[in-house]
Amino acid sequence: MGIFKKLSAAKTAVATPQTYKSNPFNLLDNYMPLSNTQTRLYKELREAVPILDAAIYKIIRLTGDFKIACSNEFNTKRINDFLKNVNVGGNQQGISAFISTYLDQLLTYGTAVGEIVTDSYGNFAALYNADVDEIELKRGDDGISTQICVRDFAKARPIAYPQLTMLSVLNPEAGQLGGNSLMKSLPFVSKVLLKIYNTIGINWERVGNVRFAVTYKPQNDVVDRAYAKDRAQQVAREWSEAMQSGSEVRDFVAIGDVSIKAIGADNQILDSEVPVKQMLEQIVAKTGLPPFMLGLSWSSTERMSSQQADVLTSELEAYRRILNPVITKICRYYMLCNGIHDDFKIEWDDITLQDEVELAKARLYRAQSEKIEKEINA
């Protein structure tokens, strides 16, 4: 028994299992590349990586607004006034709000569905953005068209009025009914980025919130060794009281061989700047936006060049081409309900991405050159 007592007394430290706090976005850890739209995954991805959320909102705002131009000026004013004040989902107003939400769904999930709501007389009453989670897409009987179905308990039933719905898909693959999200191929990169962020938070929780290791070493004296446990408990109580004194500064005095070290002070936190930048470069490249538009100053002289502006303009025009059929269908139904027989076209606002200072300089130089030419001709 004496041997076991000596062993238990000599055992002053035990190993404890390390608890790793995983990031709260567990869908990214279990991600498997699937072909169908993963709505929960993309929702969580936007919440987990703020730069993706900012990029989608930036693209929506850069796409701009539009107006309808008819051959008859009275019809132009009439249809634009209606689209400006149309009810959207009960809590928004104007077709711009509908198109913004529609484009948000399209970029996030790769598929967007909208609906024209009518009153009891069949007149145009409102616009509604449908929830992508509540619908299913099926191949039509002709093998070409797409049938929109609503999930009803265990089965999906076709919608009652398909002529009043709008469906758009983004970058669909061959034979695929739904589109592909703008964030496709980003879950793996985002998972690595979140692991880095999560580890940084854990390390700062450990190292930033300073913890101390107070060690009391008994001397070879018989009395000192006999009361080592009591003295250690007394040191622990006094140290705890000194650390919990709030803003009051207190000294800690002990007799004997007592050493105090900060836990984690000798460990160096890994530099995360390079790997984080590598992950963000992949994410920003997928969005198609220049880095400085998302608040990333990777270069002291970074600004939008004419080549970047041309590429971004082509991206925004591609989104506009997807939205044009939706806007056309809405306008045609309104004209049909109100007996308007007229041609119309969609006029989008000009995309202005160049530096305003450079544009002002260009106008100045052009005016100066025209003035010089007039003087020479005179």
C-alpha positions as CSV (number, residue, x, y, z in Angstrom):
1,M,0.0,0.0,0.0
2,G,2.9,2.3,0.7
3,I,4.1,2.0,-2.9
4,F,0.7,3.0,-4.3
5,K,0.5,6.0,-1.9
6,K,3.9,7.2,-3.1
7,L,2.9,6.9,-6.7
8,S,-0.4,8.8,-6.2
9,A,1.4,11.5,-4.3
10,A,4.1,11.9,-6.9
11,K,1.5,12.2,-9.7
12,T,0.9,16.0,-9.7
13,A,-0.2,16.5,-13.3
14,V,-2.5,14.6,-15.6
15,A,-3.1,14.9,-19.4
16,T,-6.5,16.2,-20.4
17,P,-8.0,15.7,-23.9
18,Q,-7.8,18.8,-26.1
19,T,-11.3,20.2,-26.9
20,Y,-11.4,21.7,-30.4
21,K,-14.2,24.1,-31.1
22,S,-15.4,23.6,-34.6
23,N,-16.9,26.5,-36.5
24,P,-20.7,26.9,-36.2
25,F,-21.2,26.4,-40.0
26,N,-21.1,22.6,-39.9
27,L,-22.5,22.2,-43.4
28,L,-19.2,23.4,-44.9
29,D,-17.3,20.6,-43.1
30,N,-19.6,18.0,-44.5
31,Y,-19.8,19.4,-48.0
32,M,-19.9,17.0,-50.9
33,P,-20.1,18.4,-54.4
34,L,-23.6,17.7,-55.7
35,S,-25.2,18.7,-58.9
36,N,-28.5,20.0,-57.5
37,T,-29.0,23.3,-55.8
38,Q,-28.0,23.2,-52.2
39,T,-29.9,26.1,-50.7
40,R,-29.0,25.5,-47.1
41,L,-25.3,25.3,-48.0
42,Y,-25.3,28.5,-49.9
43,K,-27.3,30.3,-47.3
44,E,-24.7,29.2,-44.7
45,L,-21.9,30.1,-47.0
46,R,-23.0,33.7,-47.3
47,E,-23.4,34.0,-43.6
48,A,-20.0,32.4,-42.9
49,V,-18.0,34.4,-45.4
50,P,-19.1,38.1,-45.3
51,I,-17.1,39.0,-48.4
52,L,-19.4,36.7,-50.5
53,D,-22.5,38.4,-49.1
54,A,-20.9,41.8,-49.9
55,A,-20.0,40.7,-53.4
56,I,-23.6,39.6,-54.2
57,Y,-25.1,42.9,-53.0
58,K,-22.4,44.8,-54.9
59,I,-23.3,43.0,-58.1
60,I,-27.0,43.7,-57.6
61,R,-26.4,47.4,-57.2
62,L,-24.0,47.6,-60.1
63,T,-26.5,45.9,-62.4
64,G,-28.4,49.2,-62.1
65,D,-32.0,50.2,-62.8
66,F,-34.1,50.4,-66.0
67,K,-37.1,52.0,-67.5
68,I,-39.5,51.0,-70.3
69,A,-39.7,53.0,-73.5
70,C,-42.8,52.6,-75.7
71,S,-43.4,54.1,-79.1
72,N,-46.3,56.1,-77.6
73,E,-45.1,58.5,-74.9
74,F,-48.4,58.2,-72.9
75,N,-48.0,54.4,-72.7
76,T,-44.4,54.9,-71.6
77,K,-45.4,57.1,-68.7
78,R,-48.3,54.8,-67.8
79,I,-46.3,51.6,-67.7
80,N,-43.4,53.1,-65.8
81,D,-45.7,54.6,-63.2
82,F,-47.3,51.2,-62.6
83,L,-43.9,49.4,-62.4
84,K,-42.7,52.0,-60.0
85,N,-45.6,51.5,-57.6
86,V,-46.4,47.8,-58.0
87,N,-46.8,45.8,-54.8
88,V,-44.0,43.4,-54.2
89,G,-44.4,40.7,-51.6
90,G,-46.5,42.8,-49.4
91,N,-43.6,44.7,-47.8
92,Q,-41.9,46.2,-50.8
93,Q,-42.9,48.4,-53.7
94,G,-41.7,48.8,-57.3
95,I,-40.3,46.4,-59.8
96,S,-36.7,47.3,-58.8
97,A,-37.3,45.6,-55.4
98,F,-38.6,42.5,-57.2
99,I,-35.7,42.4,-59.6
100,S,-33.1,42.9,-56.8
101,T,-34.5,39.9,-54.8
102,Y,-34.9,37.9,-58.0
103,L,-31.2,38.5,-58.9
104,D,-30.2,37.8,-55.4
105,Q,-31.8,34.4,-55.6
106,L,-30.3,33.8,-59.0
107,L,-26.7,34.5,-57.8
108,T,-27.1,32.6,-54.6
109,Y,-28.9,29.5,-55.7
110,G,-28.4,29.5,-59.5
111,T,-32.2,29.4,-59.9
112,A,-34.8,32.2,-59.3
113,V,-38.6,31.9,-59.5
114,G,-41.1,34.8,-59.5
115,E,-44.9,35.1,-59.9
116,I,-47.4,37.6,-61.2
117,V,-50.3,37.8,-58.7
118,T,-53.7,38.7,-60.0
119,D,-56.9,39.7,-58.3
120,S,-60.3,38.0,-58.7
121,Y,-60.8,39.6,-62.1
122,G,-57.5,38.5,-63.5
123,N,-56.0,42.0,-63.3
124,F,-52.3,42.6,-62.5
125,A,-52.1,43.0,-58.7
126,A,-48.6,42.3,-57.4
127,L,-45.3,40.6,-57.9
128,Y,-44.1,37.8,-55.7
129,N,-40.6,36.2,-55.2
130,A,-41.1,32.5,-54.6
131,D,-39.0,30.6,-52.1
132,V,-36.7,28.2,-54.0
133,D,-37.0,25.6,-51.2
134,E,-40.7,25.2,-51.9
135,I,-40.4,24.3,-55.6
136,E,-39.1,21.5,-57.7
137,L,-38.2,21.5,-61.4
138,K,-39.3,18.6,-63.6
139,R,-38.9,17.9,-67.3
140,G,-42.0,18.6,-69.3
141,D,-43.9,16.0,-71.3
142,D,-42.4,17.3,-74.5
143,G,-38.9,16.6,-73.2
144,I,-37.8,20.2,-73.7
145,S,-39.8,22.5,-71.4
146,T,-39.4,22.8,-67.7
147,Q,-42.3,22.2,-65.4
148,I,-42.4,24.1,-62.1
149,C,-43.9,22.1,-59.2
150,V,-44.8,23.0,-55.7
151,R,-43.9,20.7,-52.8
152,D,-47.1,19.4,-51.2
153,F,-46.3,17.1,-48.3
154,A,-44.9,13.9,-49.8
155,K,-45.3,14.7,-53.5
156,A,-44.8,17.7,-55.8
157,R,-47.7,19.0,-57.8
158,P,-47.5,21.3,-60.9
159,I,-48.4,24.9,-60.3
160,A,-51.9,26.0,-61.4
161,Y,-50.9,29.0,-63.6
162,P,-47.5,28.4,-65.2
163,Q,-48.2,31.3,-67.6
164,L,-47.9,33.7,-64.6
165,T,-44.5,32.5,-63.4
166,M,-41.0,33.5,-64.3
167,L,-38.1,31.1,-64.1
168,S,-34.4,31.9,-64.7
169,V,-31.3,29.8,-64.3
170,L,-27.6,30.8,-64.1
171,N,-25.0,28.9,-66.1
172,P,-26.9,25.6,-66.4
173,E,-25.0,22.5,-67.3
174,A,-26.1,20.3,-70.2
175,G,-29.2,18.4,-69.3
176,Q,-29.6,20.2,-66.1
177,L,-32.9,21.9,-65.3
178,G,-31.6,24.2,-62.5
179,G,-28.7,26.6,-62.6
180,N,-25.5,26.8,-60.8
181,S,-24.8,29.3,-58.0
182,L,-22.2,32.0,-58.3
183,M,-20.7,30.3,-55.2
184,K,-20.3,26.9,-56.8
185,S,-16.7,25.5,-56.2
186,L,-16.3,27.9,-53.3
187,P,-17.4,25.6,-50.3
188,F,-14.0,23.9,-50.1
189,V,-12.0,27.1,-50.2
190,S,-14.3,28.7,-47.7
191,K,-14.0,25.7,-45.4
192,V,-10.2,26.2,-45.3
193,L,-10.7,29.9,-44.7
194,L,-13.1,29.3,-41.9
195,K,-10.7,26.8,-40.3
196,I,-8.0,29.5,-40.2
197,Y,-10.4,32.1,-38.8
198,N,-11.7,29.6,-36.2
199,T,-8.2,28.7,-35.1
200,I,-7.2,32.3,-34.8
201,G,-10.1,32.9,-32.5
202,I,-9.2,29.8,-30.4
203,N,-5.6,30.9,-30.2
204,W,-6.4,34.4,-29.1
205,E,-8.9,33.0,-26.6
206,R,-6.0,31.0,-25.1
207,V,-3.2,33.4,-25.4
208,G,-4.9,36.8,-25.5
209,N,-6.8,36.0,-22.2
210,V,-3.7,35.5,-20.1
211,R,-3.6,32.5,-17.9
212,F,-0.9,31.9,-15.3
213,A,0.8,28.8,-14.0
214,V,1.8,29.2,-10.3
215,T,4.2,26.5,-9.2
216,Y,5.2,26.0,-5.6
217,K,8.3,23.8,-5.0
218,P,8.7,22.4,-1.5
219,Q,12.2,22.4,0.0
220,N,13.9,19.4,1.4
221,D,12.8,20.4,4.9
222,V,10.6,17.7,6.5
223,V,8.1,20.2,7.8
224,D,7.9,22.0,4.5
225,R,7.3,18.7,2.7
226,A,4.6,17.6,5.2
227,Y,2.6,20.8,4.8
228,A,3.2,21.2,1.0
229,K,-0.5,20.5,0.2
230,D,-1.8,23.0,2.6
231,R,0.7,25.7,1.5
232,A,-0.2,25.0,-2.1
233,Q,-3.9,25.5,-1.4
234,Q,-3.1,28.7,0.5
235,V,-1.1,30.0,-2.5
236,A,-3.9,29.1,-4.8
237,R,-6.5,31.0,-2.7
238,E,-4.3,34.1,-2.4
239,W,-3.5,34.1,-6.1
240,S,-7.1,33.7,-7.1
241,E,-8.1,36.5,-4.8
242,A,-5.4,38.8,-6.2
243,M,-6.5,38.0,-9.8
244,Q,-10.2,38.6,-9.1
245,S,-9.7,42.0,-7.5
246,G,-11.1,43.8,-10.6
247,S,-9.4,47.1,-11.5
248,E,-7.6,47.2,-8.1
249,V,-3.9,46.5,-8.5
250,R,-2.7,44.0,-5.8
251,D,0.7,42.5,-5.1
252,F,1.2,38.8,-4.4
253,V,3.7,37.8,-1.8
254,A,4.7,34.2,-1.1
255,I,7.4,32.5,1.0
256,G,9.4,29.7,-0.5
257,D,10.2,28.7,-4.0
258,V,7.2,30.0,-6.0
259,S,7.4,30.6,-9.8
260,I,4.8,32.2,-12.0
261,K,4.6,31.9,-15.7
262,A,2.0,33.0,-18.3
263,I,0.5,30.0,-20.1
264,G,1.0,30.3,-23.8
265,A,3.5,33.2,-23.6
266,D,6.3,31.1,-25.2
267,N,4.1,30.0,-28.1
268,Q,4.0,32.0,-31.3
269,I,0.7,32.3,-33.2
270,L,1.2,31.4,-36.9
271,D,1.1,34.2,-39.4
272,S,-2.3,33.8,-41.2
273,E,-1.9,36.7,-43.7
274,V,-0.5,34.7,-46.6
275,P,-2.9,31.7,-46.5
276,V,-5.9,34.0,-45.8
277,K,-5.0,36.1,-48.8
278,Q,-4.6,33.0,-51.0
279,M,-8.1,31.8,-50.1
280,L,-9.6,35.3,-50.6
281,E,-8.0,35.6,-54.0
282,Q,-9.9,32.5,-55.1
283,I,-13.2,33.8,-53.7
284,V,-12.7,37.3,-55.3
285,A,-11.8,35.7,-58.6
286,K,-15.1,33.8,-58.6
287,T,-17.2,36.9,-58.0
288,G,-15.6,38.8,-60.9
289,L,-15.3,42.0,-58.9
290,P,-12.0,44.0,-58.4
291,P,-10.6,43.4,-54.9
292,F,-10.8,47.1,-53.9
293,M,-14.5,47.1,-54.4
294,L,-14.8,44.6,-51.6
295,G,-12.6,46.5,-49.3
296,L,-9.4,44.6,-50.0
297,S,-6.4,46.9,-50.4
298,W,-3.8,44.5,-51.7
299,S,-1.9,47.3,-53.6
300,S,-1.3,50.8,-52.5
301,T,-1.9,52.1,-56.1
302,E,-4.8,49.8,-56.8
303,R,-7.6,51.3,-59.0
304,M,-9.9,50.1,-61.7
305,S,-8.2,50.0,-65.1
306,S,-10.1,50.3,-68.4
307,Q,-9.6,46.5,-68.9
308,Q,-11.1,45.7,-65.5
309,A,-14.0,48.0,-66.2
310,D,-14.7,46.3,-69.6
311,V,-14.6,42.8,-68.1
312,L,-16.9,43.8,-65.2
313,T,-19.2,45.6,-67.7
314,S,-19.5,42.4,-69.7
315,E,-20.4,40.5,-66.6
316,L,-23.1,42.9,-65.6
317,E,-24.5,42.9,-69.1
318,A,-24.7,39.1,-69.0
319,Y,-26.9,39.3,-65.9
320,R,-29.1,41.9,-67.6
321,R,-29.6,39.6,-70.5
322,I,-30.9,36.9,-68.1
323,L,-33.3,39.5,-66.5
324,N,-34.6,40.9,-69.8
325,P,-37.1,38.0,-70.5
326,V,-38.5,38.3,-66.9
327,I,-39.1,42.1,-67.3
328,T,-40.6,41.5,-70.8
329,K,-43.1,39.0,-69.5
330,I,-44.2,41.3,-66.7
331,C,-44.7,44.2,-69.1
332,R,-46.5,42.2,-71.7
333,Y,-49.0,40.9,-69.1
334,Y,-49.6,44.4,-67.8
335,M,-50.3,45.7,-71.4
336,L,-52.5,42.7,-72.0
337,C,-54.6,43.4,-68.9
338,N,-55.0,47.1,-69.8
339,G,-55.6,46.7,-73.5
340,I,-52.3,48.4,-74.6
341,H,-51.0,47.4,-78.0
342,D,-47.6,49.0,-78.4
343,D,-44.0,48.0,-78.9
344,F,-41.6,48.6,-76.1
345,K,-37.9,48.1,-75.2
346,I,-36.0,47.9,-71.9
347,E,-33.5,50.8,-71.4
348,W,-31.0,50.0,-68.7
349,D,-29.0,52.8,-67.0
350,D,-25.5,53.2,-68.2
351,I,-22.9,51.3,-66.3
352,T,-20.4,53.9,-65.0
353,L,-17.3,52.2,-63.5
354,Q,-14.5,54.6,-64.5
355,D,-13.0,57.1,-62.1
356,E,-15.0,60.3,-62.1
357,V,-11.8,62.3,-62.0
358,E,-10.5,60.6,-65.1
359,L,-13.8,61.2,-66.9
360,A,-13.7,64.8,-66.0
361,K,-10.2,65.1,-67.4
362,A,-11.3,63.4,-70.6
363,R,-14.1,65.9,-71.0
364,L,-11.7,68.8,-70.3
365,Y,-9.2,67.5,-72.9
366,R,-11.9,67.0,-75.4
367,A,-13.3,70.5,-74.9
368,Q,-9.8,72.0,-75.2
369,S,-9.0,70.1,-78.4
370,E,-12.3,71.2,-80.0
371,K,-11.5,74.8,-79.0
372,I,-8.1,74.6,-80.6
373,E,-9.5,73.0,-83.8
374,K,-12.1,75.9,-84.1
375,E,-9.4,78.5,-83.7
376,I,-7.2,76.8,-86.3
377,N,-10.1,76.6,-88.8
378,A,-11.0,80.2,-88.1
